[in-house]
């Protein structure tokens, strides 16, 4: 009886169950028999058209993410009707969902596989770094900044549809470690959003506001010291040259 019932369950549902159960072997067997289900968007009312990779990434199931990518989930050459990377109804990538959930191993894998996904923005203009910053996942932020095309500075210059940067999101939730990471990577604390609000203005708590002010002060002092050091080196070099001329 159980075999009959199991056989009656739609393969797409069985596949999603295998992903939920973190069973890559079962998932591979189902995909071998039903290769057209590689993307398998969830078209239920609450599914948000999430693909298999979206689901696996949101759950932090690295082995299944590797399996899906190896089978060509993120390749246009496998299924030209599906975009690369796969997007859900909100134009989110699997990387965004992994970053929001703080699944660092999956974030690392997907960032390494396709770094361009890091700067991809959804329908609200948010990217994976913003999602990780919003939810306070510092390690994920560091990984994303490491692999971001064009460097951390360019990545942190991105803003969502309301002009909010990753620093705004980190400040709004009082994520202190993330604030330090973002500022150390070059985030602009003076950047304002569409309502002319800085990240400091969005501080979730007084503690976060004070901490952010302190960090900004540290960054400014380091910049000043670095500039003074560079000027000193140049001045010292000039003096040596003059002394050589006199000696000659």
N, C-alpha and C positions, 0 to 999 in steps of 0.2 A: 504493500500500500504506500509506504514512504517513497519507494522508487517512482511510483506513478505520479505522486504529488510533486516530487522533485522535478520530474520531467515536464510537468505542466507549467512550472514557473517560467516566466519569460526569461530568456538568457540575459537580457539587459539588466533585469532585477537581480538575477543570480550573480552577475558580475559585480554590481555595486555592493552586494552583500559580502562577496569575497574581499573586496577592497576594505569594507568596514571591519572585517575580521582580520585584516592584515595577513591574508593568505595568498602570497604571490604565485605559488604553485597552482592553486585552483584558478586564479585569475588568468594565468597563462594557458591552462587547459581550455578554459572557456573561449579565450581569444583565438586559440588555434582552430577551434571549431567554428567560431563566429568572428572572423577578422574584421568584418564591417562594424563591429562594436568597439573599435579601438578608441574612438572619442566618446561615444555613448552619452550625449548630453542629457541631463536630467530635466525632462520637460514637464514634470509635475508642478503643481501650483507653488510649491516652496522650493523647487529644485534650482531655480535661477539659471537654468541651462548649464549648470556646472558639468564639465567633462569628467572622465575618469581621473585625469591628472589633477584637476581642481580638487576632487574629493580626496584623493590620496594625499595631496600636499596639505590640505586643511587638517587632516588627521595626523600628519607627521610620519606617514608610512614610507620611509625611504626606499625600501626594497621594491615596492610596487611602483614608486615614481621612476626608479631606474628601469624597471621592466617596460613600462609604458614608453619612456623616451627611447629605449633601445629598439622597440618595435616601430618607432617612427611617429609617435603621438604628436611631436612638435615639428614634424617635417612636412612641407607642402608637397613633396614628391610622392608621399604615400597616399594622401587624400587631398586632392587639389580643391575640393569643395570646402575644406576646413582651413581657417586661417592659421598662420604660425606666428606667434604662439597662439594656442587655443584661448578664446575669450568667452566669458559667460555673458549673461544679459546686461550686466553692468560694465562690460568691457574690462573686467578684471582678469589678470593672468593667474595661473596657479602659484607663481612666485608671490604675488600680492597676498594671497590667502595664507601661504606658509609664513610670510613675514608678520602678518597680523596676529597669527597664533604663536609666533616665537619658536617655530620648529627649525632650529639652527642647522641641523644636518641637511634637511631638505632645501633650506635657503642656500646653503653653500653649494649643494649639487646643482640646483637650477641656475644659480648665478654663474657658476663655472661653465655650465653647458651653453648658456645663451646670455651673456652679459647685457645685451641690448634690452632684455626684458626689464632690467632694473629701472630704466628711465621711462618705461612705458606708463602711460597715464590712463586711468579709467574715465568714465563719463563725468565724474566730479573733478577730474584733474589730479587725483591722488596717484602716487606711485608707491612702489614697495617700501622705499625708505620712509615715506610719510606714515605708512601703515605700521611699520615696526616702531617708529618714534611715538606714534599715538598710543600704542599699547605697551610701551616701556620695555621693549626687547632690545637691550643694549648690544648683546653679542650679534644679533641679527643685523642691527644697524652697522656695526663694524664690518661685517662680512660684505654687506651690500656696498658700502663705501669703498672697500678694497677692490671690488670688481667693477665698479661703475665706470662705463666708458667716458673718457675725457677727464677722469679724476674726480675726487670728492667735491672739489669746489664747484665744478659745473653741475654735479648732481644736486648739491644743496641749494643751488640758485633756482631750482624748479619750484613752482608754486601751483596750487590747485586753482579751481575756477574762482575762488573767493580771494585769491592772492596769499593764501596761507602757505608757509614753508614748513619743512620738517621741524624746524625749531619752534614754530607756533604750536604744532601738534604736541611736541614733547612738553612744552611749557603748560599747555592747557590741561594736561593730566598730571602735572607735577612729577614727571619722570626725570629725576635728578641725574642719574648716571648717563642717560641719553643726552641730556643738556650738555654735560661735560664733553661727551664724545663729539657731538655736533659742533660745538664751539672750537674744540681742538682741531677739527677737520676743516675749519674755515667758514662756518655758518655766519651769516651777517645778522648780528643782534639788532641792528638798527632798521632792518627791512620791515616795511609796513605792508599790511594787507589792503584789501579793497576799501576798508573802513578806516584806514590810516592808523591801525593798531599794530604795535610791535609785539614780539613774543612775550616780552615782559608784562605787557598789559593783559595778557591772557593767563598769567600765572594762576595755577589752581589754588595755591595756598600762599600764605605770607612767607613760609619757609622756602617755597620754590622761587618766589620773587627775590628774596634776599640772596639765595644761592645763585640765581642767574646774574644778579648785579655783581656779586663777588667774582663769578667766573668771567664776566665781561671785563671787569677791572683787571683781572689777571692777564687776560688776552691782550688788552691794550698796553699794559706794562711790558709784556714780552715783546710786543711789536716795537715799542719805543726803544727798549734796550737793544733790540736787533738793529734798528736803524742807527742808533748811536754807535753801535759796534762797527757797522759798515762804514760810517763816516770816519771813525777813528782809524780803521785800517787804511782807508784812502788817504787820510791826512798823514798818517805815519809813512806811507809809501812815498808821498810827495816830499816829506822832509828828508828821507834817505837819499832821494835823487838829488836834491839840492846839495846835501852834504857831499855827495860824490863829485858834483860839479866843482865845488869849492876846493876839494882835495886835489883834483886834477890840475 
